[in-house]
Amino acid sequence: MSLALTGGLILGGCSSSSSDESSEASGDKTVVKMMHLWPEGSSNAQYTIVDDIIKTYEKENPDVDIQTEILGNEQYKEKIKVLSASNELPDVGITWAAGYMKPFVEGEMFAPLDDIAQKDKFVAGTLDAFSFDEKTYALPLELNITPVYYNKEIFKKYNLEAPKTYDEFLKVVKTLTDNKVTPITLGNKDRWTGSMWYMYLADRIGGPEVLNNAINRSGSFEDPALVKAAEEVKNLVDMGAFVKGFNGLSNDEAKGYFMNEQAAMYMMATWELPNYTTSPDVAQEFKDKVGYFKFPTYEGGKGNADSYVGGPGVGLFVSEQSKVKEEAKEFVSYLVEEWGKRSVVDAGVIPATFVDTNNAELHPMYIDILKDLENATNLTLYADVQMSAKVADVHLNQIQSLFGGESTPKQFTKAQEDALAAEK
């Protein structure tokens, strides 16, 4: 979801140790300039984490001075654009994955980071989103996967259990509709929300590569598994699985149905976890009722339950033109490792690196999600993030048309195949 890799996933933190100092004022110290998008006011928890990380790093490396410039999200994007045009990127900066960073990589503005990317420490698929031609150009800080949250009390009332197979899932939907309970809330006005349902069905039916292959053109969007996934979406709509008027509801409006216990299930990324665990704004009585399950496996399908739809949030890059490239790389490596140790407990943000849950005082749901991540076999990046802006628009419009009954499954897949083929 484009929203995910722009607004929704932008969590994190950083600091300014000496942003007003000039290089000369730093004496014999090596100055590493960093630019980030986490102001103290709007991202206080994350800001504080990285502020502390910088201070500790400078104590441990007294010959290094980390100077930071802090901008809000949109201002950051604008400034990075200007700086890249004049070849003056900071030594260390923030980037988003996939399509966003592609022009920077093609322009040879980001340094390859394979020498500091400890691949066994990152959750499967996270580094891939920041890689081109098998080289890693940024290290991800955060990660979101997408479970299905459910109301345990509603399930108990109708003797239902969290489904493991798709047939079991369909039985849950049917039981709820038979009892006039809304099974699933969905705000498909935002379109990427429906795309996640389609992506999971594509994964479970055709395996983790079928959708990626269609997008990268080693396969086709008219692959039988992708048509079948669209047929299953149509079937869910016809069953009455989704809240009434879902194509006219925003995600925030749809979420209200779950939070107010008017819908039994809600599929959304793990940035929602604080609402069900730690948020002081949500009643404990409701939090106690929320559980989650992995998207079910499909009988005869090629996908497995440990494959997720999701994506990393922002990552850290090092400028190819940096005069202190090695020092910048060492700092990035340190920041990513320390961020991984603190982000869940201190900010409710799941990092892209594996987390040791043994000593942390974490809500059980966080511990379960983190264990799931350790066993993840695949992470499929949101489809529209993988696509060019033009094709993504076709995809998202077709998602809305499929869910709304204006496109048949075959029309849905053909429109996207045509849009992808036209780009080649």
C-alpha positions in Angstrom: 0.0 0.0 0.0 1.4 3.3 -1.0 0.0 4.7 2.2 2.0 2.2 4.2 5.4 3.2 2.8 4.7 6.9 3.0 2.5 7.8 5.9 1.4 4.7 7.7 4.8 3.2 8.3 6.7 6.3 9.1 7.7 5.6 12.6 11.1 5.9 14.1 13.3 8.4 15.9 16.4 10.4 15.7 18.1 13.2 17.4 20.4 16.2 17.0 23.6 16.1 18.9 25.1 19.2 17.4 23.0 20.2 14.4 23.9 23.9 14.7 27.7 23.3 14.9 29.8 23.7 11.8 32.3 21.1 10.8 35.1 23.5 11.8 33.7 23.8 15.3 34.1 20.1 15.8 37.9 20.3 15.9 39.6 17.1 15.0 36.4 15.0 15.1 35.0 13.3 12.1 31.6 14.9 11.3 28.8 12.6 10.1 25.8 14.5 8.9 22.4 12.8 9.2 19.0 14.0 8.0 15.8 12.4 9.3 12.1 13.0 9.6 11.2 12.4 13.3 10.7 15.8 15.0 10.6 15.6 18.8 7.1 17.0 19.0 5.3 14.6 16.6 7.4 11.4 17.2 8.6 11.8 20.7 9.1 8.1 21.6 11.0 7.4 18.5 13.0 10.7 18.6 14.1 9.9 22.2 15.3 6.4 21.3 17.6 7.6 18.5 18.7 10.7 20.4 19.9 8.3 23.1 21.5 6.0 20.5 23.4 9.0 19.0 24.6 10.2 22.4 25.8 6.7 23.4 27.6 6.3 20.1 29.4 9.6 20.5 30.5 8.5 24.0 31.8 5.2 22.6 33.4 6.9 19.6 34.7 10.3 20.9 36.3 11.1 17.6 32.9 11.1 15.8 30.4 13.9 15.8 26.9 13.1 14.5 25.2 16.3 13.3 21.5 16.0 12.5 18.9 18.0 10.7 15.3 17.2 11.5 12.4 17.9 9.2 8.8 16.8 9.0 7.8 14.1 6.5 6.8 16.2 3.5 9.5 18.8 4.1 12.0 15.9 4.3 10.9 14.5 1.0 11.1 17.9 -0.7 14.6 18.7 0.7 16.0 15.2 -0.3 14.8 15.9 -3.8 16.6 19.3 -3.9 19.8 17.9 -2.3 19.9 14.9 -4.7 19.5 17.3 -7.7 22.6 19.1 -6.6 24.5 16.0 -5.5 24.6 17.1 -1.8 22.8 14.3 0.0 23.6 14.0 3.8 26.1 11.3 4.8 23.2 9.3 6.3 19.6 9.7 5.5 16.2 8.1 5.4 14.6 6.4 2.4 11.5 4.3 1.6 11.8 1.0 -0.2 11.2 -0.3 -3.8 10.0 2.3 -6.3 10.8 5.3 -4.1 14.5 4.6 -3.9 14.9 3.3 -7.4 15.9 6.7 -9.0 18.5 7.3 -6.3 20.0 3.8 -6.9 20.0 4.3 -10.7 21.6 7.7 -10.2 24.3 6.1 -8.1 23.5 8.3 -5.2 23.2 5.5 -2.5 26.3 3.5 -1.5 25.9 -0.4 -1.5 25.7 -1.6 2.1 26.2 -5.3 1.7 29.4 -5.1 3.8 27.4 -4.1 6.9 24.1 -5.9 6.1 24.1 -8.8 8.5 21.4 -10.7 6.6 20.8 -13.3 9.3 19.6 -10.6 11.7 16.9 -9.3 9.4 13.4 -10.8 9.0 13.0 -12.6 5.7 12.1 -10.2 2.8 12.9 -6.9 4.5 16.3 -6.4 2.9 15.0 -7.4 -0.5 12.7 -4.4 -0.5 15.8 -2.2 -0.3 17.9 -4.2 -2.8 18.4 -3.9 -6.6 20.4 -6.3 -8.7 21.2 -8.3 -5.5 22.9 -5.3 -3.8 21.5 -3.7 -0.6 21.3 0.1 -0.7 19.6 0.8 2.6 19.0 -1.0 5.9 15.4 -1.2 7.1 14.5 0.0 10.6 10.9 -1.1 10.9 8.5 -3.7 9.6 4.8 -4.4 9.4 3.0 -7.6 8.7 -0.7 -8.0 8.3 -2.6 -10.4 10.6 -6.4 -10.8 10.9 -7.6 -9.4 14.3 -10.7 -10.9 15.7 -13.1 -10.3 18.6 -12.7 -13.4 20.9 -16.0 -12.7 22.6 -18.0 -12.7 19.4 -16.3 -15.9 18.3 -17.0 -17.6 21.6 -20.7 -16.6 21.5 -21.1 -18.6 18.2 -18.7 -21.4 19.2 -16.1 -20.3 16.6 -12.4 -20.8 16.7 -9.6 -18.9 14.9 -9.5 -20.6 11.4 -6.3 -22.3 10.2 -7.6 -23.3 6.7 -9.6 -21.2 4.2 -12.5 -23.7 4.4 -12.7 -23.1 8.1 -12.5 -19.3 7.5 -15.5 -19.5 5.1 -17.5 -21.5 7.7 -16.7 -18.7 10.3 -18.0 -16.1 7.8 -21.2 -18.1 7.0 -21.9 -18.7 10.7 -21.6 -15.0 11.4 -23.8 -13.9 8.5 -26.4 -16.5 9.4 -26.5 -14.8 12.8 -26.7 -11.3 11.3 -23.2 -10.4 12.6 -20.9 -8.4 10.3 -18.0 -10.8 9.7 -15.3 -8.4 8.4 -14.9 -4.7 8.4 -13.1 -3.2 5.4 -12.6 0.4 4.3 -12.1 -0.1 0.6 -12.5 3.6 -0.3 -8.7 3.6 0.4 -8.3 0.7 -2.1 -5.0 -0.6 -0.7 -7.1 -2.2 2.1 -8.8 -4.5 -0.4 -5.5 -5.1 -2.2 -4.2 -6.9 0.9 -7.1 -9.3 0.9 -6.4 -10.1 -2.8 -2.7 -10.4 -2.2 -3.1 -13.0 0.6 -5.4 -15.1 -1.6 -3.0 -14.9 -4.5 -0.2 -16.0 -2.1 -2.1 -18.8 -0.5 -3.4 -20.1 -3.9 -0.4 -19.6 -6.1 2.6 -19.3 -3.7 4.7 -16.3 -2.7 6.1 -15.7 -6.2 3.1 -15.6 -8.4 2.1 -12.0 -7.8 5.7 -10.7 -7.7 6.4 -12.5 -11.0 3.4 -10.9 -12.7 4.6 -7.5 -11.6 8.3 -8.0 -12.5 7.2 -9.5 -15.9 8.7 -12.9 -15.4 5.0 -14.1 -15.2 1.6 -12.9 -16.1 -1.3 -11.2 -14.2 -3.6 -13.6 -16.1 -1.9 -16.6 -14.3 -4.7 -19.0 -13.3 -3.8 -18.5 -9.6 -4.3 -14.8 -9.8 -7.7 -15.2 -11.6 -8.7 -17.8 -8.9 -7.7 -15.3 -6.2 -10.0 -12.7 -7.8 -12.8 -15.3 -7.9 -12.4 -15.9 -4.2 -12.7 -12.2 -3.5 -15.9 -12.1 -5.5 -17.2 -15.1 -3.5 -16.5 -13.4 -0.2 -18.4 -10.2 -1.4 -21.3 -12.4 -2.6 -21.4 -14.1 0.8 -21.8 -10.8 2.6 -18.4 -11.2 4.3 -17.7 -7.4 4.4 -19.4 -4.6 6.2 -22.2 -2.9 4.2 -21.0 0.0 2.1 -17.3 -1.0 2.4 -16.3 0.6 -0.9 -17.5 4.0 0.4 -15.7 3.7 3.8 -12.2 4.9 4.6 -10.0 2.6 6.6 -10.4 4.8 9.6 -14.2 4.7 9.3 -14.1 0.9 8.9 -11.8 0.4 11.9 -14.6 2.0 14.0 -16.8 -1.0 13.4 -14.2 -3.3 14.9 -13.3 -1.0 17.8 -17.0 -0.7 18.6 -17.5 -4.4 18.4 -19.9 -4.2 15.4 -17.7 -6.5 13.3 -16.0 -9.7 14.2 -12.8 -9.4 12.2 -10.4 -6.7 10.8 -7.3 -7.3 8.7 -4.7 -4.6 9.1 -1.0 -4.2 9.5 0.8 -4.4 12.8 0.9 -0.7 13.2 -2.5 -1.3 14.8 -1.1 -3.3 17.6 -0.9 -0.4 20.2 -4.7 -0.1 19.9 -5.1 -3.7 21.2 -2.2 -3.7 23.7 -0.7 -0.5 25.1 -2.7 2.5 24.0 -4.1 4.4 27.0 -6.9 5.7 24.8 -8.5 2.2 24.4 -10.5 0.5 27.2 -8.7 -2.5 28.7 -12.0 -4.4 28.5 -11.9 -4.2 24.7 -8.2 -5.0 24.5 -8.8 -8.2 26.4 -11.2 -9.3 23.7 -8.8 -9.0 20.8 -6.9 -11.9 19.3 -5.3 -12.4 15.9 -4.7 -15.2 13.5 -2.5 -15.7 10.4 -4.3 -15.6 7.0 -5.5 -19.2 6.6 -3.9 -21.7 4.2 -5.8 -22.7 1.0 -6.5 -26.3 0.3 -4.4 -27.4 -2.6 -2.7 -24.0 -2.7 1.1 -23.5 -2.9 1.3 -20.9 -0.1 1.8 -21.4 3.6 0.7 -19.6 6.8 4.1 -18.2 7.5 4.2 -16.1 4.4 3.0 -12.5 5.0 1.8 -9.5 3.2 3.5 -6.5 4.6 6.6 -4.3 4.2 9.4 -2.5 5.9 8.9 1.1 6.7 11.8 3.5 6.3 15.5 2.5 5.9 18.8 4.2 6.4 21.0 5.0 3.4 24.6 6.2 3.1 25.5 8.7 0.4 27.8 7.3 -2.3 29.4 10.8 -2.4 30.0 11.0 1.3 33.6 11.9 2.2 33.2 9.9 5.5 31.5 6.8 4.0 33.1 4.2 6.3 32.3 6.2 9.4 28.8 6.7 8.2 28.4 3.0 7.5 29.6 2.1 11.0 27.1 4.5 12.6 24.2 3.1 10.5 25.1 -0.5 11.5 25.2 0.6 15.2 21.9 2.5 15.0 20.0 -0.4 13.3 21.2 -2.8 15.9 20.4 -0.6 18.9 17.0 0.4 17.4 16.1 -3.3 17.2 16.7 -3.7 20.9 14.5 -0.8 22.0 11.9 0.0 19.4 9.2 -2.4 20.5 9.4 -1.7 24.2 9.9 2.0 24.0 7.8 3.0 21.0 5.6 0.0 20.1 7.3 -0.2 16.7 8.4 -3.6 15.3 11.9 -3.5 13.9 13.1 -5.2 10.7 15.6 -7.2 12.8 14.9 -10.1 15.0 14.0 -9.2 18.6 15.1 -11.1 21.7 11.8 -11.3 23.7 13.2 -13.2 26.7 14.1 -10.2 28.8 11.6 -7.6 27.5 8.5 -6.7 29.4 6.2 -7.0 26.4 2.5 -7.5 25.9 1.9 -11.2 25.0 0.5 -10.2 21.5 3.8 -8.5 20.7 5.7 -11.6 21.8 3.5 -13.8 19.6 3.8 -11.5 16.6 7.6 -11.3 17.0 7.8 -15.1 17.2 5.7 -15.3 14.1 8.2 -13.0 12.4 11.1 -15.2 13.4 9.4 -18.1 11.5 8.4 -16.0 8.5 9.2 -17.8 5.2 8.4 -14.8 3.0 7.3 -11.2 3.1 5.5 -9.9 0.0 5.7 -6.1 -0.3 2.4 -4.4 -0.9 1.6 -4.8 -4.6 1.1 -1.1 -5.4 4.5 -0.3 -3.8 6.1 -2.7 -6.2 4.5 -1.1 -9.2 5.1 2.1 -11.0 2.7 4.9 -10.0 0.8 4.5 -13.3 0.3 0.7 -13.0 -0.4 1.0 -9.2 -3.3 3.3 -10.0 -4.7 0.7 -12.4 -4.3 -2.0 -9.8 -6.0 0.0 -7.0 -8.9 1.1 -9.2 -9.3 -2.5 -10.3 -9.3 -3.7 -6.7 -12.2 -1.3 -6.0 -14.0 -2.5 -9.2 -13.6 -6.2 -8.3 -14.9 -5.7 -4.8 -17.7 -3.5 -6.1 -18.8 -6.0 -8.8 -17.9 -3.7 -11.7 -15.0 -5.9 -12.9 -15.3 -9.7 -13.3 -12.2 -11.7 -12.1 -11.0 -12.0 -15.7 -11.5 -8.4 -16.5 -9.7 -7.5 -13.3 -6.6 -9.6 -14.2 -6.6 -8.6 -17.9 -6.7 -4.8 -17.1 -3.6 -5.2 -14.9 -1.8 -7.4 -17.4 -2.4 -4.8 -20.1 -1.1 -2.0 -17.9 2.0 -3.9 -17.0 2.6 -5.0 -20.6 2.2 -1.5 -21.9 5.2 -0.3 -19.8 7.6 -2.7 -21.3 
